[in-house]
Amino acid sequence: MEMTVYKNSPEKTFDALPGYKAMTGSTSTVITIDPSQTPVKDHLIWSIFSVVYLNACCLGLLALYNSVKSRDQVIIGNTEKAHFFATRAKRFNIAAVIVFLILFVTLIILQATGHLHE
């Protein structure tokens, strides 16, 4: 099901209210919304968070790169490539979180057992 919205069509002159004429000579705007096409989630905010806080092994930077590429592909209109880069960005973000958590838990264990000296 597609929904089309027409706004100020110059081809049609109609009475908005009795006694009032609608504006004529204005440009028309047509917005077509295709609900079968899902929007691409580029995970940009998560990628920025990964770069700033979780950038272990530069995984956050790779996630940010792929998020920006995904957003660029959306602007171009290539949704297939946009989904590809968005999926890669999501995977790099997940990997950054996992590596950070492993390093953080290891650091806590080493500190608790006394293997780290001040």
C-alpha distances in whole Angstrom, upper triangle without the diagonal:
4,7,10,13,16,20,23,23,26,25,25,28,27,29,28,31,34,36,34,33,30,30,30,31,29,26,22,20,16,14,11,9,7,7,8,11,13,16,20,22,25,28,30,32,33,34,36,37,38,40,42,43,42,43,45,46,44,40,39,40,38,35,35,35,32,30,31,30,27,26,27,25,22,24,24,21,22,20,21,25,24,23,26,28,26,27,31,31,30,33,35,35,35,38,40,40,41,44,45,45,47,49,49,50,53,55,55,56,59,60,60,62,65,64,63,66,66
4,7,10,13,17,20,19,23,22,22,25,25,27,26,29,32,34,32,30,27,27,27,27,25,22,19,16,13,10,7,6,5,7,9,11,13,15,19,22,24,27,29,30,32,33,35,36,38,39,41,42,42,42,45,45,43,40,38,38,37,34,34,34,31,29,29,28,25,24,25,23,20,21,22,18,20,18,21,24,22,22,26,27,26,27,30,30,30,33,35,35,35,38,40,39,41,44,45,45,47,49,49,51,53,55,55,57,59,60,60,63,65,64,63,66,66
4,7,10,13,17,16,20,20,20,22,22,24,22,25,28,31,28,27,23,24,24,25,22,20,16,14,10,8,6,5,7,8,11,13,15,16,20,22,25,28,29,30,32,33,35,36,38,39,41,42,42,43,45,46,43,41,39,39,38,35,34,34,32,29,30,29,26,25,26,24,21,21,22,19,22,20,23,26,24,24,27,29,27,29,32,32,31,34,36,35,36,40,40,40,42,45,45,46,48,50,50,51,54,55,55,57,60,60,61,63,65,65,63,66,66
4,7,10,13,13,16,16,16,19,19,21,20,23,26,28,26,24,20,21,21,21,19,16,13,10,7,6,5,7,9,11,14,15,17,18,21,24,26,29,30,31,33,35,36,38,39,40,42,43,44,44,47,47,45,42,40,40,39,36,35,35,33,30,30,30,27,25,26,24,21,21,22,19,22,21,24,26,25,25,29,30,28,31,34,33,33,36,38,37,39,42,42,42,45,47,47,48,51,52,52,53,56,57,57,60,62,62,63,66,67,67,65,68,67
4,7,10,11,14,15,14,17,17,19,17,20,24,25,23,21,17,18,18,18,16,14,10,8,6,5,7,9,12,14,17,17,19,19,23,25,27,30,30,31,34,35,36,38,40,41,42,43,44,45,47,48,45,43,41,40,40,37,35,36,34,31,31,31,28,26,26,26,22,22,23,21,24,23,26,28,26,27,31,31,30,32,35,34,34,38,39,38,40,43,43,43,46,48,48,48,51,53,52,54,57,57,58,60,62,62,63,66,68,67,65,68,67
4,7,7,11,11,11,13,14,16,15,18,21,23,20,18,14,14,14,15,12,11,7,6,5,7,9,12,15,17,20,21,22,22,26,28,30,33,33,34,37,38,38,40,42,43,44,46,47,47,50,51,48,46,43,43,42,39,38,38,36,33,33,33,30,28,28,28,24,23,24,23,26,25,29,31,29,30,34,34,33,35,38,37,37,41,42,41,43,46,46,46,49,51,51,52,55,56,55,57,60,60,61,63,65,65,66,69,71,70,68,71,70
4,6,9,11,11,12,13,15,13,17,20,21,18,15,12,11,12,12,10,9,6,5,7,9,12,14,18,20,23,23,25,24,27,29,31,33,33,34,37,38,38,40,42,43,44,46,47,47,50,51,48,46,44,43,43,40,38,38,37,34,33,33,31,28,29,29,25,24,25,24,27,27,31,32,30,32,35,35,34,37,39,38,38,42,43,42,44,47,47,47,50,52,51,52,55,56,56,58,60,61,61,64,66,66,67,70,71,70,68,71,70
4,6,9,8,9,10,12,11,15,18,18,15,12,8,8,8,9,6,7,5,7,9,12,15,18,21,24,27,27,28,28,30,33,34,36,36,37,40,41,41,43,45,46,47,49,50,50,54,54,51,49,47,46,46,43,41,41,40,37,36,36,34,31,31,31,28,26,28,27,30,30,34,35,33,35,38,38,37,40,42,41,42,45,46,45,47,50,50,50,53,55,54,56,59,60,59,61,64,64,64,67,69,69,70,73,74,73,71,74,73
4,6,6,8,10,13,13,17,19,20,17,13,10,9,8,8,7,7,5,7,9,12,15,18,21,24,27,27,29,28,31,34,35,38,37,39,42,42,43,45,47,47,48,51,52,52,55,56,52,50,48,47,47,44,42,42,41,38,37,37,35,32,32,32,29,27,28,26,30,30,34,35,34,35,39,39,38,41,43,42,43,46,47,46,48,51,51,51,54,56,56,57,60,61,61,63,65,66,66,69,71,71,72,75,76,75,73,76,75
4,5,7,10,13,14,18,19,19,16,13,10,8,6,5,6,6,6,10,12,16,18,22,25,27,30,30,32,31,34,37,38,41,40,42,45,45,45,48,50,50,51,53,54,54,58,58,55,53,50,50,49,47,45,44,43,41,39,39,37,35,34,34,31,29,30,29,32,33,36,38,36,38,41,41,41,44,46,45,46,49,50,49,51,54,54,54,57,59,59,60,63,64,64,66,68,69,69,72,74,74,75,78,79,78,76,78,77
4,7,10,13,15,18,20,20,17,14,12,11,8,8,10,10,9,12,13,17,19,22,25,28,30,30,33,32,35,38,40,42,42,44,47,47,47,50,52,52,53,56,56,57,60,60,57,55,52,52,51,49,47,46,45,42,41,41,39,36,36,35,33,31,31,30,33,34,37,39,37,39,42,43,42,45,47,46,47,50,51,51,53,56,56,56,59,61,61,62,65,66,66,68,70,71,71,74,76,76,77,80,81,80,78,81,80
4,6,10,12,15,16,17,15,11,9,10,8,10,11,11,10,13,14,17,19,22,25,28,30,31,33,33,36,39,40,43,43,44,47,48,48,51,53,53,54,56,57,57,60,61,58,56,53,53,52,50,48,48,46,44,42,42,40,38,38,37,34,32,33,31,35,35,38,40,39,40,43,44,43,46,48,47,48,51,52,52,53,56,56,57,59,62,61,62,65,66,66,68,71,71,71,74,76,76,77,80,81,81,79,81,80
4,7,9,12,13,13,11,8,7,8,7,10,11,13,12,15,17,20,22,25,28,30,33,34,36,36,39,41,43,45,45,46,49,50,50,52,54,55,56,58,59,59,63,63,60,58,56,55,54,52,50,50,49,46,45,45,43,40,40,40,37,35,36,34,38,38,41,43,42,43,46,47,46,48,51,50,50,54,55,54,56,59,59,59,62,64,63,64,67,68,68,70,73,73,73,76,78,78,79,82,83,82,81,83,82
4,6,9,10,11,9,7,6,9,9,13,13,15,14,17,18,21,23,25,28,30,33,34,36,36,39,41,43,45,45,46,49,50,50,52,55,55,56,58,59,60,63,64,61,59,56,56,55,53,51,51,49,47,46,46,44,41,41,41,38,36,37,36,39,39,42,44,42,44,47,47,46,49,51,50,50,54,55,54,56,59,59,59,62,64,63,64,67,68,68,70,72,73,73,75,78,77,78,81,83,82,80,83,82
4,5,6,7,6,5,6,10,11,15,15,18,17,19,21,23,25,27,30,32,35,36,38,37,41,43,45,47,47,47,50,52,52,53,56,57,57,59,60,61,64,65,62,60,57,57,57,54,52,53,51,48,47,48,46,43,43,43,40,38,40,38,42,41,45,47,45,46,49,50,48,51,53,52,52,56,57,55,57,60,60,60,63,65,64,65,68,69,69,70,73,74,74,76,78,78,79,82,83,83,81,83,82
4,7,8,6,6,6,9,12,15,15,17,17,18,19,21,24,26,29,30,33,34,36,35,39,40,42,44,44,45,47,49,49,50,53,54,54,56,57,58,62,63,60,58,55,55,55,52,50,50,49,46,45,46,44,41,42,41,38,37,38,37,40,40,43,45,43,44,47,48,46,48,51,50,50,53,54,53,55,58,58,57,60,62,62,62,65,67,66,67,70,71,70,73,75,75,76,79,80,80,78,80,79
4,6,5,7,9,12,15,19,18,21,20,22,23,25,27,29,32,33,36,37,38,38,42,43,45,47,47,47,50,52,51,53,56,57,57,58,60,61,64,66,63,61,58,58,58,55,53,54,52,49,48,49,47,44,45,45,41,40,42,40,44,43,47,48,46,47,51,51,49,51,54,53,52,56,57,56,57,60,60,60,62,65,64,64,68,69,68,70,73,73,72,75,77,77,78,81,82,82,80,82,81
4,6,8,11,14,16,20,21,23,23,25,26,28,30,32,35,36,40,41,42,42,45,47,49,51,51,51,54,55,55,57,59,60,60,62,64,65,68,69,66,64,61,61,61,58,56,57,56,53,52,53,50,48,48,48,45,43,45,44,47,46,50,52,50,50,54,54,52,55,58,56,56,60,61,59,61,64,64,63,66,69,68,68,72,73,72,73,76,76,76,79,81,81,81,85,86,86,84,86,85
4,7,10,13,15,19,20,23,23,25,27,29,32,34,37,38,42,43,44,44,47,48,50,52,52,52,55,57,56,58,61,61,61,63,65,66,69,70,67,65,62,62,62,60,57,58,57,54,53,54,52,49,49,49,46,44,46,45,48,48,51,53,51,52,56,56,54,57,59,58,58,61,62,61,63,66,65,65,68,70,69,70,73,74,73,75,78,78,78,81,83,82,83,86,87,87,85,87,86
4,7,10,12,16,16,19,20,22,24,26,29,31,34,36,39,40,41,40,44,45,47,49,48,49,52,53,53,54,57,58,58,60,61,62,66,67,64,62,59,59,59,56,54,55,54,50,49,50,48,45,46,46,43,41,42,41,45,45,48,50,48,49,52,52,51,53,56,54,54,58,59,57,59,63,62,62,65,67,66,67,70,71,70,72,75,75,75,78,80,79,80,83,84,84,82,84,83
4,7,8,12,13,16,17,19,21,24,27,29,32,34,37,38,39,39,42,44,45,48,47,48,51,52,52,53,56,57,57,59,60,61,64,66,62,61,58,57,57,55,52,53,52,49,47,48,46,43,43,43,40,39,40,39,42,42,46,48,46,47,50,50,49,52,54,53,53,57,58,56,58,61,61,61,64,66,65,66,69,70,69,71,74,74,74,77,79,78,79,83,84,84,81,83,82
4,6,10,10,13,13,16,18,20,23,26,29,31,34,34,36,35,38,40,42,44,43,44,47,48,48,50,52,53,53,55,57,57,61,62,59,57,54,53,53,51,49,49,48,45,44,44,42,39,40,40,37,35,36,35,39,39,42,44,42,43,47,47,45,48,50,49,49,53,54,52,55,58,57,57,60,62,61,62,66,66,66,68,71,71,71,74,75,75,76,79,80,80,78,80,79
4,7,7,10,11,14,17,20,23,26,29,31,34,34,36,35,37,39,41,43,42,43,46,47,46,49,51,51,52,54,56,56,59,60,57,55,53,52,52,49,47,47,46,43,42,43,41,38,38,38,35,33,34,34,37,38,41,43,41,42,46,45,44,47,49,48,48,52,53,51,54,57,56,56,59,61,60,62,65,65,65,67,70,70,70,73,75,74,75,78,79,79,77,79,77
4,6,9,10,14,16,20,23,26,29,31,34,34,36,35,38,40,41,44,43,44,47,48,47,50,52,52,53,55,57,57,60,61,57,56,53,52,52,50,48,47,46,44,42,42,41,38,38,38,35,33,34,33,37,37,41,42,40,42,45,45,44,47,49,48,49,52,53,52,54,57,57,57,60,62,61,63,66,67,66,68,71,71,71,74,76,76,77,80,81,80,78,80,79
4,7,9,13,16,19,22,25,29,31,34,34,35,34,37,39,40,43,42,43,46,47,46,49,51,51,52,54,56,56,59,59,56,55,52,51,50,48,46,46,45,42,40,41,39,36,36,36,33,31,32,31,35,36,39,40,39,41,44,44,43,46,48,47,48,51,52,51,54,56,56,56,59,61,60,62,65,66,65,68,70,70,71,74,75,75,76,79,80,79,77,79,78
4,7,10,13,16,19,23,26,29,31,31,32,31,34,36,37,39,38,39,43,43,43,45,47,47,48,51,52,52,55,56,52,51,48,47,47,45,42,42,41,39,37,37,36,33,32,33,30,28,29,28,32,33,36,37,36,38,41,40,40,43,45,43,45,48,48,48,50,53,52,53,56,57,57,58,61,62,61,64,66,66,67,70,71,71,73,76,76,76,73,76,74
4,7,10,13,16,20,23,26,28,28,29,28,30,33,34,36,35,37,40,40,40,43,45,45,46,48,49,49,52,53,49,48,45,44,44,42,40,39,38,36,34,34,33,30,29,29,27,24,25,25,28,29,33,34,32,34,37,37,36,40,42,40,41,45,45,45,47,50,49,50,53,55,54,56,59,59,59,61,64,64,65,67,69,69,70,73,74,73,71,73,72
4,7,10,13,16,20,22,25,24,26,25,28,30,32,34,34,35,38,39,39,41,43,44,45,47,48,48,51,52,48,46,44,43,43,40,38,38,37,34,33,33,31,28,28,28,25,23,24,23,26,27,30,32,30,32,35,35,34,37,40,38,39,43,44,43,45,48,48,48,51,53,52,54,57,58,57,60,62,62,63,66,67,67,69,71,73,72,70,72,71
4,7,10,13,16,19,22,21,23,22,24,27,28,31,30,32,35,35,35,38,40,40,41,44,44,44,48,48,45,43,40,40,39,37,35,35,33,31,29,29,28,25,25,24,21,20,21,20,23,24,27,29,27,29,32,32,31,34,36,35,36,39,40,39,41,44,44,44,47,49,49,50,53,54,54,56,58,59,59,62,64,64,65,68,69,68,66,69,68
4,6,10,13,16,18,18,20,19,22,25,27,29,29,31,34,34,35,37,39,40,41,43,44,44,47,47,44,42,40,39,38,36,34,34,32,30,29,28,26,24,24,23,20,19,20,18,21,21,25,26,25,26,30,30,29,32,34,33,34,37,38,38,40,43,43,43,46,48,48,49,52,53,53,55,57,58,58,61,63,63,64,67,68,67,66,68,67
4,6,10,13,15,15,16,16,19,21,23,26,26,28,30,31,32,34,36,37,38,40,40,41,43,44,41,39,36,36,35,33,31,31,29,27,26,26,23,21,21,21,17,16,18,16,19,19,22,24,22,23,27,27,26,28,31,30,31,34,35,34,36,39,39,40,42,44,44,45,48,49,49,51,54,54,55,57,59,59,61,63,65,64,62,65,64
4,7,10,12,12,14,14,17,20,22,25,26,28,30,31,32,34,36,37,38,40,40,40,43,43,40,38,36,36,35,32,31,31,28,26,26,25,22,21,21,20,17,16,17,15,17,17,20,22,20,21,25,26,24,27,29,29,29,32,34,33,35,38,38,39,41,43,44,45,47,49,49,50,53,54,54,57,59,59,60,63,64,63,62,65,64
4,6,9,9,11,11,15,17,20,23,24,26,27,28,30,32,33,34,36,38,37,38,40,41,38,36,34,34,32,30,29,29,27,24,24,24,21,19,20,19,15,16,17,14,17,15,18,21,19,19,23,24,22,24,27,27,26,30,31,31,32,35,36,36,38,40,41,42,44,46,46,47,50,51,51,53,55,56,57,59,61,60,59,62,61
4,6,6,9,10,14,17,19,22,24,26,27,28,30,32,33,34,36,37,37,37,40,40,38,35,33,33,32,29,28,28,26,24,24,23,20,19,20,18,15,16,17,14,15,13,16,19,17,17,21,22,21,22,25,25,25,28,30,30,31,34,35,35,37,39,40,40,43,45,45,46,49,50,50,52,55,55,56,58,60,59,58,61,61
4,5,7,9,13,15,19,21,23,25,26,27,29,30,31,33,35,36,35,36,38,39,37,34,32,33,31,28,28,28,25,23,24,24,20,20,21,19,16,18,19,16,17,14,16,19,18,17,20,22,20,21,25,24,24,26,29,28,29,32,33,33,35,37,38,38,41,43,43,44,47,48,48,50,52,53,54,56,58,57,56,59,59
4,6,10,12,15,18,21,23,25,26,27,29,31,31,33,35,36,35,36,38,38,36,33,32,32,30,27,28,28,25,23,24,23,20,20,21,19,16,18,19,15,16,13,14,18,16,15,18,20,19,19,23,23,23,25,28,27,28,31,32,32,34,36,37,38,40,42,42,43,46,47,48,49,52,53,53,56,58,57,56,59,59
4,7,9,12,15,18,20,22,23,24,26,28,28,30,32,33,32,33,35,35,33,30,28,29,27,24,24,24,21,19,20,19,16,16,18,15,12,15,15,12,12,9,11,14,13,12,15,17,15,17,20,20,20,22,25,25,25,28,30,30,32,34,35,36,38,40,40,41,44,45,46,47,50,51,51,54,55,54,53,56,57
4,6,9,12,15,17,19,20,21,23,25,25,27,29,30,29,30,32,32,30,27,26,26,24,21,22,22,19,17,19,18,14,14,17,14,12,15,16,13,13,9,11,14,12,10,14,15,13,14,18,18,17,20,22,21,22,25,26,26,28,31,32,32,34,36,37,38,40,42,42,44,46,47,48,50,52,51,50,53,53
4,6,9,12,14,16,17,18,20,22,22,24,26,27,27,27,30,30,28,25,23,24,22,19,19,19,16,14,15,15,12,11,14,12,9,12,14,11,12,9,11,13,10,9,13,14,11,13,16,16,15,18,20,20,21,24,25,25,27,29,30,31,33,35,35,36,39,40,40,43,45,45,46,49,50,49,48,51,51
4,6,9,11,14,14,15,17,19,19,21,23,24,24,24,26,27,24,21,20,20,18,15,15,16,13,10,12,12,8,8,11,10,7,11,13,11,10,7,9,10,7,6,10,10,7,10,13,12,12,15,17,16,18,21,21,22,24,26,27,28,30,32,32,34,36,37,38,40,42,43,44,46,47,46,45,48,48
4,6,8,10,11,12,14,16,16,18,20,21,20,21,23,24,22,19,17,18,16,13,13,14,12,9,11,12,9,9,12,12,10,13,15,14,14,11,12,12,9,8,11,10,7,9,12,10,9,13,14,13,15,18,18,18,21,23,23,24,27,28,29,30,33,34,34,36,38,39,40,42,44,43,42,45,44
4,5,9,9,9,11,13,14,15,17,19,18,18,21,21,18,16,14,14,13,10,9,11,8,5,8,9,6,6,10,10,9,12,14,14,13,11,13,11,8,8,10,8,5,8,10,7,8,12,12,11,14,16,16,17,20,21,22,23,26,27,27,29,31,32,33,35,37,37,39,41,42,41,40,43,42
4,6,5,6,9,10,10,12,14,15,15,15,18,19,17,14,11,13,12,9,8,11,9,6,9,11,9,9,13,14,13,15,18,18,17,15,16,15,11,11,12,10,7,9,10,7,7,10,11,9,11,14,13,14,17,18,18,20,22,23,24,26,28,28,29,32,33,34,35,38,39,38,36,39,39
4,5,5,6,9,10,10,12,14,14,14,18,19,16,14,11,11,12,8,7,9,9,5,7,10,9,8,12,14,13,14,17,18,18,16,18,16,13,13,14,11,9,12,12,8,9,13,12,10,13,15,14,15,18,19,19,21,23,24,24,26,29,29,30,32,34,34,36,38,39,38,36,39,38
4,5,5,6,9,10,11,12,13,14,17,19,16,15,11,12,14,10,9,12,12,9,11,14,13,12,15,17,16,18,21,21,21,20,21,20,16,16,18,15,12,14,15,11,11,14,13,11,13,16,14,14,18,19,18,19,22,23,22,25,27,27,28,31,32,32,34,36,37,36,34,37,36
4,5,5,6,9,10,10,10,12,14,17,14,12,9,11,12,9,8,12,12,9,12,15,14,14,17,18,18,20,22,23,22,20,21,20,16,16,17,14,11,13,13,9,8,11,10,7,10,12,11,10,14,15,14,16,19,19,19,21,24,24,25,27,29,29,31,33,34,34,32,34,34
4,5,5,6,9,10,9,10,13,14,11,9,6,8,9,5,5,8,9,7,9,12,12,12,15,17,17,19,21,22,21,20,20,18,15,15,15,12,11,12,11,7,8,10,9,6,10,11,9,11,14,15,14,16,19,19,19,22,24,24,25,28,29,29,31,34,34,33,31,34,34
4,5,5,6,9,9,10,13,15,12,11,7,8,11,8,6,10,11,9,10,14,14,14,16,19,19,20,22,23,23,22,23,21,18,18,19,15,14,16,15,11,12,14,12,10,13,14,12,13,16,16,15,17,20,20,20,23,25,24,25,28,29,29,31,34,34,33,31,33,33
4,5,5,6,7,9,12,15,13,11,8,10,12,10,9,13,14,12,14,17,17,17,20,22,22,23,26,26,26,24,25,23,20,20,21,18,16,17,16,12,12,14,12,9,12,13,10,10,14,15,12,15,18,17,17,20,22,21,22,25,26,26,28,31,31,31,28,31,30
4,6,5,5,6,9,11,9,8,5,8,10,8,8,12,13,12,14,16,17,17,20,22,22,24,26,27,26,24,25,22,20,20,19,16,15,15,14,11,11,12,9,6,9,10,7,8,11,11,10,12,15,15,15,18,19,19,21,23,24,25,27,29,30,29,27,29,29
4,6,6,5,9,10,8,8,4,5,9,8,7,10,12,12,13,16,17,17,19,21,22,23,25,27,26,25,25,23,20,21,20,17,16,17,15,12,13,14,11,9,12,12,9,11,14,13,12,15,17,16,16,20,21,20,22,25,25,26,28,30,31,29,27,29,29
4,6,7,10,13,11,11,8,9,12,12,10,14,16,15,16,19,20,20,22,24,25,26,28,29,29,28,29,26,24,24,24,20,19,20,19,15,16,17,14,12,15,15,11,12,15,15,12,15,18,16,16,19,21,20,21,24,25,24,27,29,29,28,26,28,27
4,6,9,12,11,11,9,11,14,13,13,16,18,17,18,21,22,22,24,26,27,28,31,32,31,29,30,28,25,25,25,22,20,21,19,16,16,17,14,11,13,13,10,10,13,12,9,12,14,13,12,16,17,16,17,21,21,21,23,26,26,25,23,25,24
4,6,9,9,8,6,10,12,11,12,15,16,16,18,20,21,22,24,26,26,28,30,31,30,28,28,26,24,23,23,20,18,18,17,14,14,14,11,9,10,10,6,6,9,8,6,9,11,10,10,14,15,15,16,19,20,20,22,25,25,24,22,25,24
4,6,5,6,5,7,9,10,10,13,15,15,17,19,20,21,23,25,26,27,29,30,29,28,28,25,23,23,22,19,18,18,16,13,14,14,10,9,12,10,7,9,11,9,8,12,13,12,13,16,17,16,19,21,21,22,24,26,27,25,23,25,25
4,5,6,7,9,11,12,13,15,16,17,19,21,22,24,25,27,28,30,31,32,31,30,29,26,25,25,23,20,20,19,17,15,15,14,11,10,12,9,6,9,10,7,6,10,10,9,11,14,14,14,17,19,19,20,22,24,24,22,20,23,24
4,5,8,9,10,12,13,14,16,17,19,20,22,24,25,26,28,30,31,32,30,29,28,25,24,24,22,19,20,19,16,15,16,14,11,12,13,10,8,11,11,8,9,13,13,11,14,17,16,16,19,21,21,22,25,26,26,24,22,25,26
4,5,5,6,9,10,11,13,14,16,17,19,20,21,23,25,26,27,29,27,26,26,23,22,22,20,17,17,17,14,13,14,13,9,10,13,10,8,12,13,11,11,15,15,14,16,19,19,19,22,24,24,25,28,29,29,27,25,28,28
4,5,5,6,9,10,11,12,14,15,16,18,20,21,23,25,26,27,25,24,23,20,19,19,17,14,14,14,11,9,11,9,6,7,9,7,5,9,10,9,10,13,14,14,16,18,19,19,22,24,24,25,28,29,30,28,26,29,30
4,5,5,6,9,10,10,12,14,15,16,18,20,21,23,24,26,24,23,23,20,18,18,17,14,14,14,12,9,10,10,7,6,9,9,6,9,11,11,10,14,15,15,16,19,20,20,22,25,25,26,28,30,31,29,27,30,30
4,5,5,6,9,10,11,12,14,15,17,19,20,21,23,24,23,23,22,19,18,19,17,14,14,15,12,10,12,12,9,9,13,12,9,13,15,14,14,17,19,18,19,22,23,23,25,28,28,29,31,33,33,31,29,32,32
4,5,5,6,9,10,11,12,14,15,17,19,20,21,23,21,20,20,16,15,16,14,11,12,12,9,7,10,10,7,9,12,11,10,13,15,14,15,18,19,19,21,23,24,24,27,29,29,30,33,34,35,33,31,34,34
4,5,5,6,9,10,10,12,14,15,17,19,20,21,19,18,18,15,13,14,12,9,9,10,7,4,7,8,5,6,9,9,9,11,14,14,14,17,19,19,20,23,24,24,26,28,29,30,32,34,35,33,32,35,35
4,5,5,6,9,10,11,12,14,15,17,19,20,19,18,19,16,14,15,14,10,10,12,10,7,10,11,9,9,12,13,11,14,17,16,16,19,21,21,22,25,26,26,28,30,31,32,34,36,37,35,33,36,35
4,5,5,6,9,10,11,12,14,16,17,18,17,17,17,14,12,14,13,9,10,12,10,8,11,12,10,11,15,15,14,16,19,18,19,22,23,23,25,27,28,29,31,33,34,34,37,39,39,37,35,38,38
4,5,5,6,9,10,10,12,14,15,16,14,14,14,11,9,10,9,5,7,9,6,5,9,10,9,10,13,14,14,16,18,19,19,22,24,24,25,28,29,30,32,34,34,36,38,39,40,38,37,40,40
4,5,5,6,9,10,11,13,14,15,14,13,14,11,9,10,10,7,6,9,8,6,8,11,10,10,13,15,14,16,19,19,20,22,24,25,25,28,29,30,32,34,35,36,38,40,41,39,37,40,40
4,5,5,6,9,10,11,12,14,14,14,15,12,10,12,12,9,9,12,11,9,12,15,13,13,17,18,17,19,22,22,22,25,27,27,28,31,32,32,34,37,37,38,40,42,43,41,39,42,41
4,5,5,6,9,10,11,12,11,11,12,9,7,10,10,6,8,11,10,9,13,14,14,15,18,19,18,21,23,23,24,27,28,29,30,33,34,34,36,38,39,40,42,44,45,43,41,44,44
4,5,5,6,9,10,10,9,9,10,7,4,7,8,5,5,9,9,8,11,13,13,14,17,18,19,20,23,24,24,26,28,29,30,32,34,35,36,38,40,41,42,44,45,44,42,45,45
4,5,5,6,9,10,10,10,12,10,7,10,11,9,8,12,13,11,13,16,16,16,19,21,20,22,25,26,26,28,30,31,31,34,36,36,38,40,41,42,44,46,47,45,44,46,46
4,5,5,6,9,9,10,12,10,8,11,12,10,11,14,14,13,16,19,18,19,22,23,23,25,27,28,28,31,33,33,34,37,38,38,40,42,43,44,46,48,49,47,46,48,48
4,5,5,6,5,7,8,6,5,9,10,9,10,13,14,13,16,18,18,19,22,23,24,26,28,29,29,32,33,34,35,38,39,40,41,43,45,46,47,49,50,49,47,50,50
4,5,5,6,6,9,8,6,9,11,10,10,14,15,14,16,19,20,20,22,24,24,26,28,30,30,32,34,35,36,38,40,40,42,44,45,46,48,50,51,50,48,51,50
4,5,8,9,12,11,9,13,15,13,14,17,18,17,19,22,22,22,25,27,27,28,31,32,32,34,37,37,38,40,42,42,44,46,47,48,50,52,53,52,50,52,52
4,6,9,11,10,9,13,14,14,15,18,19,18,21,23,23,24,27,28,28,30,33,33,34,36,38,39,40,42,44,44,46,48,49,50,52,54,55,53,52,54,54
4,6,9,9,9,11,13,14,14,17,18,19,20,23,24,24,26,28,29,30,33,34,35,36,38,39,40,42,44,45,47,49,50,51,53,55,56,54,53,55,55
4,6,6,6,9,10,11,12,14,16,17,18,20,21,23,25,26,27,29,31,32,33,35,37,38,39,41,42,43,45,47,48,49,51,53,54,52,51,54,54
4,6,5,6,9,10,10,12,14,15,16,18,20,21,22,24,25,27,28,30,31,33,34,36,37,39,40,42,43,45,46,47,49,51,52,51,49,52,53
4,5,5,6,9,10,11,13,14,16,17,19,20,21,23,25,26,27,29,31,32,33,35,36,38,39,41,42,44,45,47,48,50,51,50,49,52,52
4,5,5,6,8,10,11,12,14,15,17,18,20,21,22,24,26,27,29,30,32,33,34,36,38,39,41,42,43,45,47,48,49,48,46,49,50
4,5,5,6,9,10,10,12,14,15,16,18,20,21,23,24,26,27,29,30,31,33,35,36,37,39,41,42,43,45,47,48,46,45,48,48
4,6,5,6,9,10,10,12,14,15,16,18,20,21,23,24,26,27,29,30,31,33,35,36,37,39,41,42,43,45,47,45,44,47,47
4,5,5,6,9,10,11,13,14,16,17,19,20,21,23,24,26,27,29,30,32,33,35,36,38,39,41,42,44,45,43,43,46,46
4,5,5,6,9,10,10,12,14,15,16,18,20,21,22,24,26,27,28,30,31,33,34,36,37,39,40,42,43,41,40,43,44
4,5,5,6,9,10,10,12,14,15,17,18,20,21,23,24,26,27,29,30,31,33,35,36,37,39,41,42,41,39,42,43
4,5,5,6,9,10,11,12,14,16,17,18,20,21,23,24,26,27,29,30,32,33,35,36,38,39,41,39,38,42,42
4,5,5,6,9,10,10,12,14,15,16,18,20,21,22,24,26,27,28,30,32,33,34,36,37,39,37,36,39,40
4,5,5,6,9,10,10,12,14,15,16,18,20,21,22,24,26,27,28,30,31,33,34,36,37,36,35,38,38
4,6,5,6,9,10,11,12,14,15,17,18,20,21,23,24,26,27,29,30,32,33,35,36,35,34,37,37
4,5,5,6,9,10,11,12,14,15,17,18,20,21,22,24,26,27,29,30,32,33,35,33,32,36,36
4,5,5,6,9,10,10,12,14,15,16,18,20,21,22,24,26,27,28,30,32,33,31,30,33,34
4,5,5,6,9,10,11,12,14,15,16,18,20,21,22,24,26,27,28,30,32,30,29,32,32
4,5,5,6,9,10,11,12,14,15,16,18,20,21,23,24,26,27,29,30,29,28,32,32
4,5,5,6,8,10,11,12,14,15,16,18,20,21,22,24,26,27,29,27,26,30,30
4,6,5,6,9,10,11,12,14,15,16,18,20,21,22,24,26,27,25,24,27,28
4,6,5,6,9,10,10,12,14,15,16,18,20,21,22,24,26,25,24,27,27
4,5,5,6,9,10,11,12,14,15,16,18,20,21,22,24,23,22,26,27
4,5,5,6,9,10,11,12,14,15,16,18,20,21,23,21,20,24,25
4,5,5,6,9,10,10,12,14,15,16,18,20,21,20,19,22,22
4,5,5,6,8,10,10,12,14,15,16,18,20,19,18,22,22
4,5,5,6,9,10,11,12,14,15,16,18,17,17,20,22
4,6,5,6,9,10,10,12,14,15,16,15,14,17,19
4,5,5,6,9,10,11,12,14,16,15,14,17,17
4,5,5,6,9,10,10,12,14,14,14,17,18
4,5,5,6,9,10,11,12,11,11,15,17
4,5,5,6,9,10,11,10,9,12,13
4,5,5,6,9,10,10,10,13,14
4,5,5,6,9,9,10,13,15
4,6,5,6,5,6,10,12
4,6,5,6,5,8,10
4,6,8,8,11,12
4,6,8,10,13
4,5,7,10
4,6,10
4,7
4
